[in-house]
Amino acid sequence: MARVAVLVDEMTEDDEFRVPCERLRSAGHEPVVVGLKKGKKLTALHGTEITTDQAVDDVAAADFDAVVVPGGYSPDKIRTSEPMVALVRETAAAGKPVAAVCHGPWLLAESGLARGRTVTSWPSLQTDLRNAGAEWVDREVVTDDGVITSRNPDDLPAFCDALLERLK
């Protein structure tokens, strides 16, 4: 089935990491935790311990069928990594889904993927996303040209459903 890069660093939102990974695994897909360094031990916002499987420098968009960007403060850290931004950009350019929840759409802004798309996010990002050329809406889940976005942990069922549907 599909290999899905889940992009993280310190202070990822626990459920926004855990729930998509669990849903992907239960559907027969392989979530691969990609961070700035391989084997890095991270602590999520509410204490979940995460260990990265791969370093972003050691992977390419061709290695994956999709990318997931959980929220929390992690996206603000990883959007300063050109390899992370390139992975997101190249995944979308290959016609593969890019899914971002809560603060995850910061990577969409940084990579240029927000421009011309309708997206949603945590409300405090709406100005950033509009400034990046997106149309921001307040909806549970939005899918626009392969980019899937949601607002918060309450939206995770719809977010995961949209991602799994796109991976069929």
Secondary structure by P-SEA (a helix, b strand, c coil): cbbbbbbbccccccccccaaaaaaaaabbbbbbbccccbbbbbcccbbbbbbcccccccccccccbbbbbcccccccccccaaaaaaaaaaaaacbbbbbccccaaaaaaacccccccccccccaaaaaaaaccccccccccccccbbbbccccaaaaaaaaaaaaac
